[in-house]
Amino acid sequence: GLVTLGALGMCVSLLLAGLLLDEERRLIACIILIGLSTGFYVVPMYTLLQHSAPKDKKGEMVATSNLVNVAGAIITTVIFKVVIVVS
């Protein structure tokens, strides 16, 4: 239930943040809500990952998950930079 709540909270907060770019205080509130919602999403997912992984593979599973997350962040940053430079 918390993962669904977190995912929904992230979607709504991101949508609101996109609509409220000109209003600084409300944008800050949306960013805080994004962070809170992300916690509701990520913590149960990592708990499930560690619970379902075999004992001898837990470290590898967490490391792989972190690698995927960092690679996604880097790719997103590059795409953002390309979009900003092109436009």
Secondary structure, 3 states (H helix, E strand, C coil): CHHHHHHHHHHHHHHHHHHCCCCHHHHHHHHHHHHHHHHHHHHHHHHHHHHHCCHHHHHHHHHHHHHHHHHHHHHHHHHHHHHHHHC
